[in-house]
Amino acid sequence: MGAREHLNDITTKAIDSHVHVGDRFHRDGGLHRMWTVQEAGNLGLSVVGKAHFLPFVPESTHIYGSVTLNGGLHPKLIERASKEMSRPWIVWFPSINAKAHYNAVAHDDAWQKLFTGITLGKPIEVTDKFGKLTSQSIETIDAICQTGAILATGHLSSDEVGVLVPRAIQMGVRSVVLTHVSSRHNRVSVDEQNKLIALGEQAGVPVYAEHCAITWIDGKEGAYDVVRDFIKPIQAVGAQHCILSSDSGRVVPSGSQKSATPMECLTAFSKLLIDNDLSLSDIQQMIVTNPRRLLQSNDA
């Protein structure tokens, strides 16, 4: 059996740490989602549910909960959500409402069309005009630390990530996920990834660089190169410090040949990486071992 044939055995044990969900009407703000919060528990593997605009995603069987701070940096929201969580969960810093996201997609017609009419509120920044973390950002980090949640960087800029994560590590956050570092809209350089990972190691705080299947599967044609944007960065950082997630949940048109479910996305993306010289053990590290360590899970 070759690596591709063994891959199915590995993906059945995967945990997908980034799956978009909607309410009972399949809505997340103005976005239509393939699965409701409840349905996400029946996708064949454990997932972390993410919603851009729902107050929070509650945990349930096979679903780890989360909060995304698109409504603002509100420590009390984190505290309220924590009362509903009995297992590890994630707090994403602003995504679509991050000022960095606005800036990155301002002249991108495809992204503007995709997100037309769904941005809520004023664009959110975590630093002031001097590049220092705002008091609200620090209070938010503190709430994440106090509730034992996992910090994910969302769609913040690389500069913001470079200020936020060291402070979070210093304050004693449980662990950190550098959200889809290969995305052209909020890319974090390999040098910065290594710097933050090393800083975390010194403090005993795991820091993981996340690569998402959807970045490749739905990426603008010609925007990404599999070796340049995925293989080399993973090799430079080390698979032991990376996570592969699907970032799935968008609605796929009937008859589309694109991968849709978390399992389909992870499998297709993993095959691509194997075909470009990542090993099967690297894939297992990134879709099984590291997500389990992140979530300290014994789930199958």
N, C-alpha and C positions, 0 to 999 in steps of 0.2 A: 504493500500500500504506500502511495506517495503522500506528500504533505497535504495535498488537496483532499484526499480521501479521508484522512484522519481529522480534518477540520470539523466535520459534522459532530464528531464525538466531543470536541472542545466547545463548540458554540452552544450545545445543549446545556452546558454548565455555566454559561456566561451570565453576568449581571450587566444590564444596560443602564448606565448611570445618567442618561439624558434622553427622555422620551416625552414628547409634548402631548398634553391631554386637554380636553375641554370639559365643560359642565354637562349636565344631562341632555342638553340640546346640541352637544358637540361644539359649543362656542367657547372661545377664549378671547374676550374682548370682541374685536371685529373679525377674528380669525376663526375659520372652520377647521375643526380637528377630526382626524379619523376615528379616534377613540375617546370615550368619556373617561372620567376619572375611574369609574367602576369597571369599565371594560378593560382598562390597562392591566388589570390583575389576571387576565386570561390570555396573555400573549405568548405563553410557553416558556417564559423566563422571568426572573425578578427584575424590576425596573425602578428607577427613580422617576416619578412623575413630575413634569415641569409644566407650569402655566405662566404665561407672561402677565396676565391681568387678573386671574382669580386670586382671592385673598390668600389662600394657601392650598396646597394639594395634601389632603389627609392621607396618612398611611393606611394600608389594609393588607390583606393577604397578597403577597408577591409585589406590593408597591411600597417603596420608601417615600416618605413625604418631603415637601419642600415649600419654600417661599421664594418668590422673585420680587425684588424691591422696585418694581416699575411705578408704584404709587408713591415713592419717596423713601428716604432713609428713616424708617420708623422702628426704633427699638421695641416699642410696645407691641407692634405686630409680631415681631419675632418672639417676644415673651408669650403672647397669646397662643401663637401656633405651637410653641414648645409644649404646652399643656396637652396637646392632642397627639404628641409623639412619644412612643415608648422605645423606638429604635433610632439608630442614626438617621439624620436627615440633612438636607442641604439648604443653605441660604445663598441664592444667587444675587449678586449685586445687579443694578439695573441692566437690562438688555436693550429692548427696543427704545426705551425712554432715556438711555444713557446719552449724554451730550456727544460723546465720542461716536455713538452709532449715528446720530443725526449728521455729524460732520462727514462721516465715512460714506454715507449713502446719498448725500445731498445732490450729487451729480450722476447718480446711477439710476437710469430710467427703469431698469428691471426691478430693482429693490423698491423704488418709489411706488411702482404699480402694485407690487406684492403687499406693501404695508399701507396702502392708501386708506386714510380715515380711521386708523386704529391707534394712533399715538395718543396717549392720555396724559394731560398735564404738561408742566414745564420740563424741559430737558434737565436731566440730573447730572451734576458733577460731584465728585468726591473730594476734589481739591479746590483751594481758593486761587485767587489771581497770582499768588506767590508760589503756587505749586505745593502748598502744604495741605495736609488733610484737614477738612473742616471739623468743627467740634461734633457735628451731627454724624459724620463718618466714624469718628472715634467712638461715639456712643453706640453706634450700630455694631462696630467690631466688638465692643464690650458685651453687648447683648448676645452676639454669636458665641463668644467665649463662655459667658455665664450659662447659656442654655446647652452647651456642648454640641452645637451644630457644626457642620462642615461649611467652610467658606468657599464659594465659587465666584470667579471674577466677572462673570457676565460679559457684557459688551463694552467694558471699560477700555480705554486706550492703553497701549503699552506703557506710556508714561505714568498713567494713574495706577496701573497694576504694580509698577516698580516702586511706588510710594505706599500703596495700600498693604501689599503682602508683607513687606518687612515689619510694618507696625503690627499687623495681625499676629505674626510669628512672635514678636517681642511681647505681645499682650497675652500669649498663651492659647491661641486658637487650636482647636483639635487637629485639623488638617485643612489643606488647601487644594482646590482644583483650579488650574489655569485654563479657563474655558476656551474651547476650540482655538488653540494657539496657531493653527495653520490657516484660519480664515483670513482672507485678504482684507476684511473689514476691521479686524482687531488683532492682527498678527502680533505675536510675541516672539522676539528673536531667540535663536538658540542660545546666544550668550546670556540673555536675560533669564531664560528658563534655567540654565545651569546655575546662574548666580542665585536665583530664588530657591532652587532645589538644595543647593549647598547650604544656604542660610537656614533652611528648614532642618536639614540633617544636623547641623550644629546645635539646634535647639530641641531636637527630638520631635519635630513637627513634619509629618509627611507632606510633601508638595508634589502633585502630579500634573503633568502636561497632558491635556485632553486633545485627542484628534477624533473628529466626527466623520462618520461615513457620509452624511448628507453633504458635507463640504465638497466632497468629490462627486457624489452621485448627482446632486442638483447644481453643482458649480457652473458658473458661466463658462461657456465653451472657450478654451484657450487660457482661462484664468489660472489654472493650476497645472503643475507638472508633478506626477506621482513621485518621482525620485527626488526632485528638488524640495517639494513642499511637505512630503511625508516620510519617505524612506531615510533620507540623510538627516533630518532633524531627529527622528526617533533613534537612529544609530548614534548620533552625537550626544544625545541626552541619556540614552540607555533605556531599553524597554522596561526595566525595573522601575522607572520613574514616569511611565506613560500609561494612559488609559485610552482604550478605543471605545467609543459609544456610538449610537446610531444617530441621535438628534432627529429621530423620526417622529411622525405624527401628522405631517402635512397630508392633505387629501390628494390621492393619486387618481387621475382621471381613469374612467373605465377603459380598459383595453391597453393601458400603458404597460410597457415592459420594464419600467423602473422598479427597483426594489422598494417595498413599502413598509413591511413589518420590521420590528427591531431585529429579528432573527435573519430575515432576508438581507437587510442592510449590513449587519455585522458580517454575515457570511460572504457577501459579494465584495465588501471592502477588504476583508481578510484575505480572500483569494487574490485580489489585486496586489496586496502587499507581499504575499508569498511569491507571486509570479515575478516580483521585482526584488527578490533576494532577502526578504525578512524570513526568519525561520519559524517553524511551527511553534517552537518553544517561546519565541518572542510574542506570537499571537496569544498563546495561552496566558502568558504573563500579563498581557494588556487587557484581555477581555474576561479573564477568570480570576487570576491571583490578585491583581492590583485592585479591582473593584471590590473584591471580598475584604481585602485589607482596609480599604477606604471605609467601607460600611461595617467592618468587623462582623461579617455575616457568616452563618453556617448554612444558609439556604442552598438548596439544590438548584 
